[in-house]
Amino acid sequence: MAYFEIKGGKSLKGEITPQGAKNEALQILCAVLLTDQPVRITNIPDIQDVNRLIEILSYLDVKITKNSKGDYTFQAKDLHLDYLESEGFKKDGAALRGSVMLMGALLARYGFAHMPKPGGDKIGRRRLDTHFKGFMELGAEYSYEKENHFYTLRVPDGARLKGTEMLLEEASVTGTANIILAAVLAEGTTKIYNAACEPYIQQLCEMLNRMGAKISGVKSNYLSIEGVEKLNGTEHRILPDMVEIGSWIGLAAMTKSEVTIKNVSWENLGIIPSVFRKLGIKLEKINDDIFIPRQENYEIETFMDGSILNVSDAPWPGFTPDLLSIILVIATQAKGSILIHQKMFESRLFFVDKLIDMGAQIILCDPHRATVIGLNHETELQGTTLTSPDIRSGIALLIAALSAKGKSYIHNIDQIDRGYENIEERLQKIGAEIKRFE
């Protein structure tokens, strides 16, 4: 098992370009199954979760051509659908969370879909009810083999999915994406209220519209999808990853570094820059880049009535839950205190014990809330041996290690590799002392 050795406490300097967005890539790759025409996708991140999904597409006999780094053409013409009922698929599909979005496209085009219970981060319960209830409202029949953890969805013989109106009980991003993928080829019009409206959902809708879909209400939480008979090929470029952008902002602040993050697509960052500014971090918009100057200290704001700042996650345009781990780590060296409220996932804050071992002052109130008392860079974190529990906690621990005094070792870095492309090489280019060992 690979691990990182990190010599922390060093200021960094330079430019870093964010990879393509992991969460968008997983949705867009599933959408290629909706047509038998070529679909070209660029800015695909070279990370484990995305590469696993591309492998699954290849096992389905999707024709895949690699044009250059991050640039692929997919053609789903004559598929090997028996693979979906194989032991191989049960293993492959269970290895990543994003495989769940294969169901919507397969159900729309072929009238059936199979799926093992998907894997992904161990951050608490992540139910799939929104997905399955949406499919059932469109007319699919659902069954579940409890002993094998295997889901099956099927449209009755001779029938098509039928458009309907639905109110989602949660604004699930993957649930919304899955229902969109199913509805674009359904008969009639589907109206989805309380739909997720993240930039990645907007990107999916815009791509499908270029393929011939008829989706209106994009950028809102009320989507109207008029089903069409078939879709055509297209070209699509994936947005830069907003979570990686937030990670590099946090890295610059924690290590007192001067960093420029290139080509960030400012118009798709929402409130992310303003939340970091509330922690006292200076960042400037220069064309489409973010410039973070070196700061010796940064001070957390209070609310206007003087009460302690509370940062919590919420559906878009609220703050993404994937960046709360970064906010928590940054706060350990800020001046002031903050309450972190992780509403969506019940196990995502359990990595704070590792930060406490490094010298951070954190009170874990319950599985969803942690209070951080900032050290104002007056007491350095101390290097130690760490284990990455999931992607986002893993990158937060890496940032802590790069700011800490002495050496740190991070194990289980496969979790970090699932979401961050060639991370040690990119960090080395801006001066980080980080090495990978097997």
N, C-alpha and C positions, 0 to 999 in steps of 0.2 A: 504494500500500500504506500502510495507516494505521500510525502510531507514537505512543507516549506521550512527553511531555516531563514530567519529574518534578523538582521541587525538594525534595531530601531533607533529613534532619536535623531534622525538625520533629516535636514531640510531638503526638499526636492525642488526642481525647477525645470520647466519645459512645457511642451505641448502634448496633448493626448486626444485622440479622436475616438469617440464612442463607437462601439459596434452597433450592428443592426439590432433592433428590439427583439428579444427572445419571445415575449408574449405575443407580439404581432406575427412573428415568423411561424409559430405553431398553428395559428389560425389560417394564415395565408396558404401554408403548405397543404392543409386539409382541403382547402377550396379547389385545388387543382383536380380533385376527383370529380368535380361537377361537370366537366366537359371532356370530349375526346380530342379537343384541339390543343396545340402547344401553348403553354403558359410559361413565360420567362419571368423569373424573380431575381432581383439584384439586392445587394447589401444583406445577404443571409449571413447571420453570425456562425462562426465555426466553433460551436459549443456542443457538449455532449447531448443535451436534450434534443436539440434541433437535428443533430446528425443521426440520432436514434430514429427520429420520425422519418427522415429521408430514407433510412434503411428499411423501415416498414413499408414505405411506398415502393421501394425497389422489390421487396418480397411479393408485393401485389402485382408485380410486372408493369408498374409505371415506367415508361421509358424516360431515363434521366440523363441529361447531357450537362456536364460541367463546362461552362464556357470560359470561366476564369475564377479567381478567388471570390467566393460569395455570390457568384453569378451562375444560375442553373436554369435549364429549360426542362419542363416536365410535360409529358403527354400520357394521359390515362386513357388509352384506347381499348386494348383488349386485356382486361384484368384477370388475374388468377384469384378468383373470389373464394375458392376452396381454402386458401390460406387463412381466412378469417375464422375457420372452425378448427384450425390445427393447434397442436400443443405448442408449436413455435410461436404462433400469434398470442396465445395466452401468456407466454413468458415475455415476449417483446412488448406487447401492449401494456402489460402490468408494470413495465419498467419506468414509465414516465407519465406524468399527469396529462400532458398535452394530447396524448393519444385519444382521449375521450372525444375530441372534436372530429375524429374520423366518422363518428356515428351519423351526424347530421348530413354530411355530404353523401355517404353511402346509402342512407335511408332515402334521400331525395332522388338519387339517380337509379338505384337498383331495387328499392323497395324493402331492403332488409339491412340489418347491421348487427354485428356481434362485438362484444367488448368485455375483456376481463376487468376486474376492479383496478382502476389506474393507480400508479404509484405517485412519486413526487416527494416533496418535502414532508417531514414528520412534524407538522405544526398544529396538530389537533384535527378534529373532525372537519372534513370537507365534503359535505353531502352533495349528491347529484340529483336531488329531487327536482330542481328547477329544469334541468335538461329533460328528464324523462316525462315530467308532467307536460312540458311544452310539446314533446313529440306525440304524446297521447292525445293532446287536444287537436293536433293536426291529423289524427286518425290512425296512428301506429298502435299496434298491440305490443304489450310489454311482458316479458317474463324474466325470471332471475333464478339461476341455479345456485342455491345457497352453499352447497357443499363445494362447488368449484369457483364460487364468486364470479359467475359468468352471466352477463346481461345479453338478452336478445330482444331486438325490436323488429317488427315486421308489419308491412302494409298488407291487408287482406288481398288475396289473389284477385287480379283483374282491376284493382282499385289504385287510386293515386292519393297521396296526401292531399288534404283539402284545407284551404285557407280558413282562418277563424280569427276571432278576437280573443286575446288573452292578457291577463294582468299577472305579471311575474311577482311572486312573493318576495323575491330578493333581486336586486340589480346585479346579478351574477354576470361577469364578463364572459367567461367560457360558456355559461348557459345561454346568454344572449347570442353569442357567435354560433353556437350549435343550432339554435332554433332558426337563425337567419339562413344558415347553410341548408337546412331542411326546407324552409319555406319558399326559397327562390324558384324551385321547380314544382311547387304545389299547385293544385288547381284552385283558382280564385285568389282572393286577397287575404293576407294575414296582417293583423294589426297587433303590435306588441306594445303594451304600456308598462312603464317602469323598466324599460330596457336600459342596459348599461350603455354609456355613450363615450367611453374612453377614446382617445385618438386612435387606438388600435382597432376598435370596432368601426370607427369612421373610415379608416383605411380599408378594412374588409369590405364595407358597403360600397365604397368608391370603386374598388377593384371589381366587385361583382357587377356593378352598373356598367363598367366598361366592357364586361363580358356579355352584356345584354339583359341583365336583371333590371327590375323596376322597383327600386327602393327609394322611398322618400322619407323625410324627417331625420335625415342623417345629421348628427351633432346634437340631436335632442333625445329625450327618453321616451319618445313616442314614434315608433317606426311603422310605416305602412309598406307592405311588400306585395306587389302584384305578381303572382306566379307566371312564369313563362315556360314554353315547351322545351327549350334548350338554351345552352350557353355556349359562347365562343371563346377562343383564346384571347390572351392579352399580355401586356407587360406591366410589371409592378415593381416599385422600389420600396423597401422596408425603411421605416423611420429609424433614426438613432434611438438607442435604448435610454429612456428617461431615468430608469433606476440606476444604470451605470453612470449617467451624468451626475445624479445626486451623490453617488458613491465617490466620484472624483472631487466634488465640492467638499465633502466631508474629509477626504484624505488631505486636501490642501490645508483646511483649517486646523486639523489635528497635528499636522507635521510642520506648521508655520511655513508653508511653501507658497511660491509664486507659480501658479499653474494656469495655462490657457486650455480650455476644453473647446475643441473645434467643431463647427457645423452641428449645433445642438438642436436645430429646428425650434427656435424660441416660441413660436406660435403654438406649439404642441406641448409646452411644459406646464401650462396652467399655473397653479399657485406654488409650485415647487420652489422657484427662486425666492418668493416672499417668505415662505416658511423658514428657509435657511437664513434669510436676513433677520428674522425675529430672534435668532440665536446670536445675532451680532456679527454674522459673517458678511464681509464686504464682497460683493461680486458685481461686475460691470458687464453690460451688453456691448460688445464691439462687433458690429455687423451681425453675423449669425453665431458668434463665438461667446463664450463666457470667460472672462478674465477674473481670476481670484488673486489679489495681491497678498504678499506676505503679511501676516498679522501676528503680533506677539501675544495679543489677548483679544477675546471677544466676549461680550456681555449679553446675557439673555434678557430680553424685554419682559416686562410684566404686562398684564392686561391693563386697560385704561383706568380701572378702579384701583390699581395697585396690587391685585391678587396674582398669585403664581401662574405662570404661563402653562397652559395645557395643550399639548399637541396630540391629536388623535387622527385615526384613519377614517375615511368615508368614501362612498362611491364617487366617481368623477362627476363634477369638477372638484371634489374634495381631495384630501391628501392621500396618496397611494400608501397602502399598508406595507408595501415592499421597501419603503424608505424609513420606516420608523426605527429599525435597528440602527441605521446610520445616524439618525437624529439623536438616539440615546447615547451612542458612543461619543459623538461630538460634544454632547452636554457634559460628559465627565470631565472635560478640561475647560469648560466655559466659566465665566463669572456669573454666579446666580444659580437658581434652582428651577426645575421644570418637572411637570408630571407628564409621563408618556402613557397614553391610553390606547392599547391595541385591542380594538373592539372585535375584529373579524376572526382572529385565530387565537386559540386558547393556550398554545404552547410556544408561541414565538418569543416570549420574553424570558424563557428559562435559561438562555445563555448568559444572563447577567451575573450568575455566580462566578463565571470565568473572569469577567471584568472586575468583580470584587476581589478576586484572588490577585489581580494585577495592581490593586490599590484604589480602585474607583469607589466612590461613596454612593451607593445605590440601595434603596429600600424597595424590595419587591413586595408590593402591597397585596397582590393576588395574581392569578394567572394572566390578567389583562392589564394591570397597571403597575408602573414603577416610578418612584420619585428619585430624581438624580440631583445630588448636591455637587455642583461644579467645583473643581480644584483650581481653576483659573491659571493653569500651567505652573502653579507654585509647587505642587508635588507631582512628580512625574509618575506615570504608570510604569510598572516594572515588568520586564520580560519574563515569560514563563512558558510552560508547555500547555498547548491548547488543542481542542478537537472541534472541528467544524460540524455543527449539528444539521445545518441546512444551508441553502445558497446564501440567503440574506444575512443570517447570523454569521456565516463564514466570512463574508466580505467585511462585516463590521469588526470581527475579531482580527482580521488582517490589518485593517486600518489602525486598530488599537496597538497591534504589535509594531507597526511601522513608526508609531509615535512614542513607543515605550523605551525606557532605558535598558540597554543590554540586549541579549539574544532571546528570541522566542522561537518556538517550534509549533507549527500547526499541522495536525494530522487530519485524516479523512478529507483531504483537499479535493477528492473527486466531487464532493458537493459544490465546491467553488467552481470547478471546471464545468459543471452542468450549466452555469449561467454566465461565465466570464471567459472571453476568448484570449488565449495566450497571455494570461494576466501577468506572470512574472517577467516576460520579455518586455511588455509594454511599460511596466513599472521600472524596470532596469534602465530604460531609455530616458527616464526623467530623474534618475539618480538613486533609486531605491536599492538597498542591499538585500536582495531576496534570491534564494536559490532553491531549486526543486531537487529532491532526492527520492529515489525509489527505495 
